[in-house]
């Protein structure tokens, strides 16, 4: 299947403002792109890029004074399969874990393992180890937190989400990650596109999604405490310890977010025809 993905973000800056942007599809999915997710700026400005310490592709710009529009419209090929379900995947003892996974056992900005450790052991000590323990954590978090955009807060941590029992997808992910780490399971935060493909449309505006990966049996596996069911069409943008490592924008000066729009949906028959036979027309159609 083919999936349309893209975004439009408009900032208003009272002065030239340096920014770091993490908006491009992760390098592990670049080969699936049919139409690349090239960032377009209006007005045109220079863009430089680099890989951060987690392998995410980041762009550097200096936003000019006034409004700056950032956008991309891409098409990506997807298997159409749901997230993996591997219930036999085992938990590895800490001493057997690869060195590069150990950082994902530690507390981080939004995942306070020190405050949640005793709670985690009380809740999940009797749960089966491995995949089913991670799933038990997801089940608990899914039921414990009430979803609502009115509960969103940039500074909210896993501990606060646990106490307040409300949040958005990143809060579900942060709490599940913190619980996994408390139970000696490496877990890392993921952000990307996730449309309503294969399910009834969900209420609310489209946004980037937050989920997590847990390290079991020598592999990283996708889990989603917010939706708590295998989904189709997940497109990764970035991974890190928590949302602090994968912010879509880090700005170094005053600014106002004027517009924010995300698109991710399955391509229609007309769009498939244009993509296969009329690439130049498609480019004009999107931009």
Residue pairs with C-beta under 8 A, 6 or more apart in sequence:
1 77
1 78
1 79
1 80
1 197
1 233
1 266
1 267
2 34
2 75
2 76
2 77
2 78
2 266
2 267
2 271
2 272
2 275
3 75
3 76
3 77
3 78
3 193
3 195
3 197
3 233
3 235
3 264
3 265
3 266
3 267
4 73
4 74
4 75
4 263
4 264
4 265
4 266
4 267
4 271
5 25
5 37
5 72
5 73
5 74
5 75
5 76
5 193
5 235
5 263
5 264
6 37
6 71
6 72
6 73
6 74
6 262
6 263
6 264
6 286
7 23
7 70
7 71
7 72
7 208
7 260
7 261
7 262
7 263
8 69
8 70
8 71
8 259
8 260
8 261
9 23
9 69
9 70
9 71
9 248
9 249
9 257
9 259
9 260
9 261
10 67
10 68
10 69
10 70
10 257
10 258
10 259
10 260
11 17
11 19
11 63
11 67
11 68
11 70
11 249
11 251
11 255
11 256
11 257
11 258
12 66
12 67
12 68
12 255
12 256
12 258
13 63
13 64
13 65
13 66
13 67
13 68
13 253
13 254
13 255
13 256
14 65
14 254
14 255
15 65
15 253
15 254
16 62
16 63
16 64
16 65
16 253
17 62
17 63
17 251
17 252
17 253
17 254
17 255
18 60
18 61
18 62
18 63
18 251
18 252
18 253
19 60
19 61
19 62
19 63
19 249
19 250
19 251
19 252
20 58
20 59
20 60
20 249
20 250
21 39
21 58
21 59
21 60
21 61
21 70
21 248
21 249
22 52
22 56
22 57
22 58
22 59
22 191
22 237
22 238
22 246
22 247
22 248
22 249
23 37
23 39
23 59
23 70
23 72
23 237
23 248
23 249
24 37
24 39
24 49
24 57
24 59
24 72
24 237
25 33
25 37
25 74
25 76
25 192
25 235
25 236
25 237
26 55
26 56
26 57
26 192
26 236
26 237
26 238
26 239
27 51
27 55
27 57
28 236
29 76
29 235
29 236
32 76
32 77
32 78
33 74
33 75
33 76
33 77
34 74
34 75
34 76
34 77
34 275
35 73
35 74
35 75
35 275
35 279
35 282
35 283
35 286
36 74
37 72
37 73
37 74
38 72
38 74
39 47
39 59
39 70
39 71
39 72
40 70
40 71
40 72
40 287
41 47
41 61
41 68
41 69
41 70
42 68
42 69
42 71
43 64
43 68
45 61
45 62
45 63
45 64
45 68
46 61
46 62
47 59
47 60
47 61
48 59
48 60
48 61
49 57
49 58
49 59
49 60
50 57
50 58
50 60
51 57
51 58
52 58
52 245
54 238
54 239
54 240
54 245
54 246
55 239
56 237
56 238
56 239
56 240
56 245
56 246
63 251
63 255
67 258
69 259
73 263
73 286
73 287
75 267
75 271
75 275
75 282
76 235
78 232
78 233
78 235
80 232
80 233
81 232
82 198
82 230
82 231
82 232
83 222
83 224
83 230
83 231
83 234
84 221
84 222
84 230
85 230
86 131
86 216
86 217
86 221
87 131
87 132
87 135
88 130
88 131
89 130
89 131
89 216
89 217
89 219
89 221
90 129
90 130
90 131
90 216
90 217
91 129
91 130
91 133
91 184
91 185
91 216
92 215
92 216
92 217
92 218
93 184
94 105
94 184
97 105
97 186
97 215
101 186
101 215
102 186
103 241
104 181
104 186
104 187
104 188
104 215
104 241
105 181
105 184
105 185
105 186
106 113
106 181
106 241
107 113
107 114
107 178
107 181
108 241
108 242
108 244
109 157
109 241
109 242
109 244
110 156
110 157
110 158
110 170
110 174
110 242
110 243
110 244
111 157
111 158
111 174
111 177
111 178
111 181
111 241
111 242
112 157
112 158
112 159
112 178
113 178
113 181
113 182
115 159
116 158
116 159
116 162
116 175
116 178
116 179
116 182
117 182
119 162
119 182
120 178
120 179
120 182
120 183
121 182
121 183
123 140
123 179
124 133
124 136
124 137
124 140
124 179
124 183
127 133
127 136
127 137
128 136
130 216
130 217
131 216
131 221
133 183
133 185
134 176
134 180
134 185
134 214
134 216
134 221
134 223
135 223
137 176
137 179
137 180
137 183
137 225
138 176
138 223
138 224
138 225
138 228
139 228
140 179
141 172
141 175
141 176
141 179
141 225
142 172
142 225
142 226
142 228
144 162
144 165
144 175
145 161
145 165
145 166
145 167
145 171
145 172
145 175
146 165
146 166
146 167
147 166
147 167
147 168
147 169
147 172
147 226
148 166
148 167
148 168
149 168
149 204
151 164
151 166
151 167
151 168
151 171
152 167
152 168
156 164
156 167
156 171
157 174
158 171
158 174
158 175
158 177
158 178
159 178
161 167
161 171
161 172
161 174
161 175
162 175
168 210
168 226
169 207
169 209
169 210
169 211
169 226
170 189
170 191
170 210
170 243
172 210
172 224
172 225
172 226
173 189
173 190
173 210
173 211
173 212
173 224
173 225
173 226
173 243
174 189
174 242
174 243
175 225
176 187
176 212
176 223
176 225
177 187
177 188
177 189
177 212
177 242
180 186
180 187
180 212
180 214
181 187
185 214
185 215
185 216
186 214
186 215
187 212
187 213
187 214
187 215
188 212
188 213
188 220
188 239
188 240
188 241
189 210
189 212
189 239
189 240
189 241
189 242
189 243
189 245
189 246
190 210
190 211
190 212
190 213
190 222
190 236
190 238
190 239
190 246
191 208
191 209
191 210
191 211
191 236
191 237
191 238
191 243
191 246
191 248
192 208
192 209
192 211
192 234
192 235
192 236
192 237
192 238
193 208
193 209
193 233
193 234
193 235
193 237
193 262
193 264
194 209
194 211
194 227
194 231
194 233
194 234
194 235
194 264
195 206
195 233
195 264
195 265
195 266
196 202
196 265
197 231
197 232
197 233
197 265
197 266
198 231
198 232
198 233
199 231
205 261
206 261
206 262
206 263
206 264
207 262
208 237
208 248
208 262
209 226
209 234
210 226
210 243
211 222
211 223
211 224
211 225
211 226
211 234
212 222
212 223
212 224
212 225
213 220
213 221
213 222
213 223
213 239
214 220
214 221
214 223
215 221
222 234
224 231
233 264
233 266
235 264
237 246
237 248
238 245
238 246
239 245
239 246
240 246
267 275
271 282
274 281
274 282
274 285
275 282
